[in-house]
């Protein structure tokens, strides 16, 4: 049996974005979009707003498909990267409203 390695997921959270998150407003946006082309997949992203109403990309990932499992994987990594700074989170907007309950569960100890 021949085993081939296949790409599954990629997660990116830049240090500059993490450091800047502490000065952002307590609101984030979640969204996902299709990746068309030879390999396909989904691009999931999280953005925040700073004091000047500028959008700051916090993190993004490439996954096989957009579903609860992939969003959960993405958000658990993001919360871990942000070091529990989500306690100030007030609102969530965007295409991933289904995950609002999940984020509140992460926030509550």
Helices and strands as residue ranges (DSSP letters): E 10-12, H 15-20, G 21-23, E 27-34, E 42-49, E 55-63, H 68-82, G 85-88, E 91-94, G 97-99, H 100-107
